Amino acid sequence: MGPILFIIYINDLVEHVNYGSDLYLYADDAKLFSFIKTLEDSARLHKDLDSLTQWMKTWLLRLSIGKCKVISYYTIYRRPELNTNYSISGVAVENIKDLGVTFDTKLKFDKHINNNINTAYQMLGIVKRTFIYLTPDSFVVLYKAMIRSHLEYAVSVWNPHHQSMIKDYVTKKGYDD
């Protein structure tokens, strides 16, 4: 009953954010975002942030400020005059973890990939230290249960689509010419 009451409680939040920004709600998580191309777009995002703040005051809802993050995704062509501070007491960050995937400001997933590789190696080390006498069949079961799941989480991120990532992969595996 608790989740249903919470959804009913925050259901009108979408109606209050109506100046042009998009709001995504997932369980107890809300993401407010907008594409900023002009100063007017920036002003609309600020109005939506103000509306969100007013909604919180109306319903006596406090945010967990430690969990509030602000991230701006941009290309190298971003104009500096649009670089403004968007925040409801959140901290601007260079990368953010959302549903287990780490994003950075340029939408590169290097940190996510490195974290998953390190976690998989740690789990492999645990398996090797804990289970000294393993048959091949039991190793396959442990590998699939404890290591492979880390490597397969958000597998679409693992597909190297940047030339630098492809070159790094080829060099590390010894496939270079």
C-alpha positions as CSV (number, residue, x, y, z in Angstrom):
1,M,0.0,0.0,0.0
2,G,2.9,2.3,0.7
3,P,4.2,2.6,-2.9
4,I,0.7,3.3,-4.2
5,L,0.1,6.0,-1.7
6,F,3.5,7.6,-2.6
7,I,2.6,7.5,-6.3
8,I,-0.8,9.2,-5.5
9,Y,1.1,11.7,-3.3
10,I,3.5,12.8,-6.1
11,N,1.2,12.3,-9.0
12,D,0.4,16.1,-9.4
13,L,4.1,17.0,-9.5
14,V,4.1,16.5,-13.3
15,E,1.3,19.1,-13.6
16,H,3.4,21.7,-11.7
17,V,6.4,21.4,-14.0
18,N,4.9,22.8,-17.1
19,Y,7.2,25.5,-18.5
20,G,8.9,23.2,-21.0
21,S,11.1,20.8,-19.1
22,D,10.6,17.1,-18.9
23,L,10.1,15.3,-15.7
24,Y,10.7,11.5,-15.3
25,L,9.4,9.8,-12.1
26,Y,10.6,6.4,-11.2
27,A,9.7,5.0,-7.7
28,D,11.0,7.7,-5.3
29,D,13.3,9.3,-7.9
30,A,12.6,12.3,-10.1
31,K,14.6,13.6,-13.0
32,L,14.0,17.1,-14.4
33,F,15.7,17.9,-17.6
34,S,15.6,20.2,-20.6
35,F,17.5,20.8,-23.8
36,I,19.1,24.2,-23.5
37,K,19.9,25.9,-26.8
38,T,19.0,29.5,-26.0
39,L,18.8,31.7,-22.9
40,E,15.0,31.3,-23.0
41,D,15.4,27.6,-22.6
42,S,17.6,28.2,-19.6
43,A,14.9,30.6,-18.1
44,R,12.2,27.9,-18.6
45,L,14.3,25.3,-16.8
46,H,14.8,27.8,-13.9
47,K,11.0,28.4,-13.8
48,D,10.4,24.6,-13.6
49,L,12.9,24.3,-10.8
50,D,11.1,27.1,-9.0
51,S,7.8,25.3,-9.5
52,L,9.3,22.1,-8.1
53,T,10.5,24.0,-5.1
54,Q,7.1,25.6,-4.6
55,W,5.4,22.2,-4.9
56,M,7.8,20.8,-2.2
57,K,6.9,23.7,0.1
58,T,3.2,23.2,-0.5
59,W,3.3,19.5,0.4
60,L,5.9,20.0,3.2
61,L,8.3,17.6,1.4
62,R,12.0,17.8,2.0
63,L,14.6,16.5,-0.4
64,S,17.5,14.4,0.6
65,I,20.0,17.0,-0.4
66,G,22.9,14.6,-0.3
67,K,21.2,12.6,-3.1
68,C,20.5,15.6,-5.3
69,K,22.8,15.9,-8.3
70,V,23.1,18.3,-11.2
71,I,24.8,17.2,-14.4
72,S,24.9,18.9,-17.8
73,Y,25.5,16.8,-20.9
74,Y,27.1,18.8,-23.7
75,T,29.2,18.7,-26.8
76,I,32.3,20.7,-27.5
77,Y,30.1,23.1,-29.4
78,R,28.2,24.3,-26.3
79,R,28.1,28.1,-26.0
80,P,29.7,29.4,-22.8
81,E,26.9,32.0,-22.1
82,L,24.5,29.1,-21.5
83,N,26.6,27.7,-18.8
84,T,24.4,28.6,-15.8
85,N,23.8,27.1,-12.4
86,Y,20.8,24.9,-12.2
87,S,20.2,23.6,-8.7
88,I,17.8,23.0,-5.8
89,S,20.7,22.7,-3.4
90,G,22.2,19.9,-5.5
91,V,25.9,19.5,-6.3
92,A,27.2,19.7,-9.9
93,V,29.0,16.5,-10.8
94,E,31.1,15.3,-13.7
95,N,29.5,11.8,-13.7
96,I,26.4,10.3,-12.2
97,K,25.3,6.7,-11.6
98,D,21.7,6.1,-12.6
99,L,20.1,2.6,-12.4
100,G,23.6,1.1,-12.2
101,V,25.0,2.8,-15.2
102,T,27.6,5.6,-14.8
103,F,27.3,8.5,-17.2
104,D,29.7,11.4,-17.7
105,T,29.1,14.8,-19.1
106,K,30.0,13.7,-22.6
107,L,28.0,10.5,-22.5
108,K,31.1,8.3,-22.5
109,F,30.9,5.2,-20.4
110,D,34.6,4.6,-19.6
111,K,34.1,4.9,-15.9
112,H,31.1,2.5,-16.0
113,I,33.1,-0.1,-18.0
114,N,36.2,0.2,-15.8
115,N,34.0,-0.2,-12.6
116,N,32.4,-3.3,-14.0
117,I,35.7,-4.8,-15.1
118,N,37.2,-4.2,-11.7
119,T,34.1,-5.7,-9.9
120,A,34.3,-8.7,-12.1
121,Y,38.0,-9.2,-11.4
122,Q,37.3,-8.8,-7.6
123,M,34.6,-11.5,-7.8
124,L,37.0,-13.7,-9.8
125,G,39.6,-13.3,-7.0
126,I,37.0,-14.2,-4.4
127,V,36.1,-17.3,-6.3
128,K,39.8,-18.3,-6.8
129,R,40.6,-17.7,-3.1
130,T,37.5,-19.3,-1.6
131,F,37.0,-22.3,-3.8
132,I,40.5,-24.0,-4.1
133,Y,39.4,-27.3,-5.6
134,L,37.0,-26.7,-8.4
135,T,35.8,-28.9,-11.1
136,P,35.3,-27.2,-14.5
137,D,31.5,-27.6,-14.2
138,S,31.4,-26.0,-10.7
139,F,33.6,-23.2,-12.0
140,V,31.2,-22.5,-14.8
141,V,28.3,-22.3,-12.4
142,L,30.2,-19.9,-10.1
143,Y,31.4,-17.9,-13.1
144,K,27.9,-17.5,-14.4
145,A,26.4,-16.6,-11.0
146,M,29.1,-14.3,-9.6
147,I,31.2,-12.8,-12.5
148,R,29.2,-12.9,-15.7
149,S,26.3,-11.0,-14.3
150,H,28.6,-8.0,-13.6
151,L,29.9,-8.1,-17.1
152,E,26.5,-8.3,-18.7
153,Y,24.7,-5.6,-16.8
154,A,23.9,-2.8,-19.2
155,V,25.6,-4.7,-22.0
156,S,24.7,-2.1,-24.7
157,V,27.2,0.2,-23.0
158,W,30.0,-2.3,-23.4
159,N,29.7,-2.2,-27.2
160,P,32.7,0.0,-28.2
161,H,31.4,2.7,-30.6
162,H,34.2,5.2,-30.2
163,Q,37.3,4.7,-32.3
164,S,39.6,5.2,-29.3
165,M,37.8,2.4,-27.3
166,I,38.0,0.1,-30.3
167,K,41.8,0.8,-30.6
168,D,42.3,0.3,-26.9
169,Y,40.4,-3.1,-27.0
170,V,42.4,-4.2,-30.1
171,T,45.7,-3.2,-28.5
172,K,45.0,-4.9,-25.1
173,K,43.9,-8.1,-26.8
174,G,47.0,-8.2,-29.1
175,Y,45.0,-8.0,-32.3
176,D,46.9,-4.9,-33.6
177,D,48.7,-5.2,-37.0
